């Protein structure tokens, strides 16, 4: 008999190896308590900074860059395996390609000498064998009436842009901030669409930001999906590696 309500956790933008360790550790402690039915990885799980360095001309391509990409793959894989151990082998998993992962696809086309073997996410992670649903960049995954994708827009009003252009309930990462916009039509006031970004789990002051101010926040979302497709979502903001959920402090 199928469950009436499924519990999911949406994990945004870890940018491994530049993830925020306290924030991710606290998130995984809730994961252990909550035992969700599924996990959605919103994209940019790995950073793959070395590709940006090559594109910007900071470094000429070498075998070291191939090794660096594989090392980032291995670090992301370690997180995936650690979390499936936390939740059990039956946990459902969805992996959305982010723009940082998509870098690899363009990199191997633009740098002919790059060893193509085992670089693409699909080749390295073998998603099908791991039971993970994989969605290429900008292809949304669906949980009931909620659609999740890495994120397309990043301007000042990005949540508005996502709702207006998709005409659906949209949850995404990409911008590393928390923003929400709701659209309701007067023709049917029950037809409510909300777009929301859910922060990040990466460090909020990476080297390339050069200490400039930003709107980044640490967080993730817990999503309850009902059998009829309706859903309830709870954004969890992490402050200095700590948050409260269900009356308990994590971190």
N, C-alpha and C positions, 0 to 999 in steps of 0.2 A: 504494500500500500504506500503510495507516494505521500510525502509530507505536505501538510497544508501550507506551511511557510518555510522557505529556505533562507538560511543566513549566509551572507557573503561578506567578505572584506575586500575593499578596493585599495590597492597599494600603489601609490604614485611615485614616480621619479626618484629612485634611490641613487642613480648616477654612480654606482659602484665603480671604482674604489673610493669615491668621494662621498659616500653615504655618511649620515650622521649616526654614529654608533649608539648613543643613548636613546635617540628617538626610535630607531629600528628595534633595539632591544626591548623597549617598553611595548612597542606594537606587537612583538612576538610573544610577550608575556600575556597580553590580552588574547592573542590567537590561541594560546595553550588553554586558557580558561574558557573561551567562547566555543572552541571546536567548530568553526564554521563549516558549512556544507561546501563552500567554494571560495576560491581566491581569484581576484582579477588583478593582474599586473598591468598597470595603466601605460607602461612604456617608459623608455629611458631608464631601464633598470641598470644598464651599464653606461659608462660615459664615453669610452673609446676616444679619449682626448688625442691620442697619437695621430688619428686620421686628420683632425683639425690642424695639427702641427704641420703635417705634410702639405695639406691644401694651402696653408698660409705661407708656405715656403720657409718655415722655421727649421725644417729638417728635410734632407733628401731621403727618399725611400730606401730602407734597408731591411734586411731580414729581422732586425730588432723590432721593427714595426709589426711584422707578422706575429712575432712572439708576444708583443704587447697586447694585440687584439685577443689572442688566445688566452692570455693571462686574465684579461677582463672577462672573457667568456667563462673561465674557470671560477672566477669569484662570484659571478652571477649564478652559476650552476650550484655553487656551494650554498647560496642563500635558498635557491629553489629546493634543494634536497633537505636542507635543515628545516624548512617550513613544512614540507610534506611529512617529515618525521614528527614534527610537532602536532600536525592535524590528522595524521594517519593516511594510509595509502588510498583510501576511498575518497579523499577530498577532491572536488572538481577544481580544475585550474584552467584559466584563460590567460593568454599572453598576448598583449597588444604591442605591435611594433611601434617604437617611438622614433622621432627624427634622429636621435643619436644612434640607434640601431640601424636605421635606414642608411646612415653614412656608409656602412660597410658595403651595402649593395652598390652604391655609386663609386666607392673607392676601388673596388675590384674591376670596375669598368674603365675607370680613368687612369689607373696605374697598371699598365700591362704586365709589368714585372712582378706584380703582387701574386703570391701563391694563392690561388683561389680555393684550394681544398680546405674544407673544414672552417671557412671563415663565415659564410652565411649562417644566420641563426638557425634556419631550417636544417642545415647540414650538421652543425655542431650539436645542437640540443636534441635533435631527433624528437620533435614535439609529439608526433603521432605515437611513437613507442612509449613515451612517458605519459601518454593520456592527457596531453595538454592541447587545448584548442588554440591555434595560432591565427592571428588576424594581421595582415600586412598594414602598413601605415595608412591611416585615415579610413580604414574599413571598420565600422563600429560593431561591437558585440552587443547582444541583446539579453537583458535579464528582465523578463516580463515587459512592462511598458517603459523601462529605463534602457537607454543606449549609452554605451561607454566607448570612448575612443581616446587616443593620446591627446588630441587637441589640435585644432587647425589655426585658430586666431589667437593673437597675443597682444593686441592693442589695449587701450584704456578701457574699452567696453566689450571685452572678449566674450563674456557670458551672454550679453545681449546678442552678439553676432552669431554665436552657436545656436541659440534658440530660434532667432529669426530665419536663419538659413537652413536649419535641419527640421524645424517644426516638430520637434520631439523633445522628450525629457533627455537631457544630455549631461553626462558626468565625464570629466576629463582632468588631466594633469597639465603638463607642458609649461604653463605659466608660473608654476611654483607658488602662486598666491591663492588666496581664498576670495572668490567672488561668486555672487549668485544673482540671477535675474529671472523673473517670472513673467510669463506672457499669458494673458487670459483673453479669450474672445468674448465680446458681449453677446454673440449669437448663442453661445453655450458656455455659461460661467463655470461649468464642471470640467470643461476641456482646458486643463491647466498644464502648461509646459514650463519646465524649469531647466535652466542651464547653470551648471556650477563647476568651478574648479576646486580641487580638494588638496591644494598645497603640495608639499614634497617631503621626502625623507632624506634629502641630501644636505650637505653643509650649506649654510646660507651666505657664506662669504668666501667663495672659491677664488683662486688666484686671479682669474681673468676679470673678476668684478672690481678688483683694485680698491676695495673698501668703499665702493659707491653705495648709496642707499638703495634699497629695493623693498618690494612688498612681500617678499617670500615668507611663508609660514610653514612650520612642520605640521603635518596632519595626515589623516586617512579617513576612509568612510566605512561604516558598517551598514549593510543594506539587507533589509528583510523583504523578500519577494513572495507575495501571496500567490496561491494557485490560480487566481483569476487574472494575474498579470499586474495587479496594483502592487505598489511597493512603499516602504517607509525607509528613509535613509537618515543616518546620523553622522554628521561630520564631527570628527574628534580632533580638536586642536591640541597639539603638544607644545608645552612651554618648558624650556630648559630640560628636556628629556622626560617630562612628567605629564600625566593627564589623569582625569578621573572618569571612570565608566562603571555604571551600575553600582555606584556607592563605594567603589574601591579605587585606591590610588595605585597607578602603575608607573614604574620608573624610579 
